Amino acid sequence: MRINRAAAAVGVLALAGALLAAGPAQAAGAPKGDGAKAVCKRLPKTQERVDKALARLNGDAGVVGSVARLQQRVDNAHKAGHAEIEKYLNDRLTFRRSLLPTLQTRKADLGQVADWCAKNAPAAAK
């Protein structure tokens, strides 16, 4: 099978052009700062989401998504003798419990960020 040299040359040039065009576009997407202005702008909603998640996880057995509710489901599966369901729910419970320290740390971090944003609002706008 013979390849037309002109067609091959056009293909190589097209590929080279595509690669050259992608280079500056990727470099233009590089961050120029730390995004402090955007972080400060989104801070109230972020704090609200973290607080809502913590309230849900720390809720009683009547709150959908709470650790207590999932623990009750694990206990019910154990009482019913559903070993596979109990194992599955217990694995979910382990993960859900692991979210609590992460979210509590995030809440503390967001408090420090809020203090920084309050003190440095003009600097963040630059």
DACOR-V464681 format. One line per field, one symbol per residue. ss: DSSP state (A for helix, B for strand, O for the rest). burial: # if it has 9 or more other ideal C-beta (glycine too) atoms within 8 Angstrom, else .. A space follows every 50 residues. Layout:
ss = ???
burial = ???
This chain:
ss = OOOOAAAAAAAAAAAAAAAAAAAAAAAAOOOOOOOAAAAAAAAAAAAAAA AAAAAAAOOOOOOOOOAAAAAAAAAAAAAAOOAAAAAAAAAAAAAAAAAA AAAAAAAAAAAAAAAAAAAOAAAAOO
burial = .......#...........................##.##..#..##..# #.##.##.#...#..#########..##......##..##.##..#..## ..##.##..#..##..#..##..#..
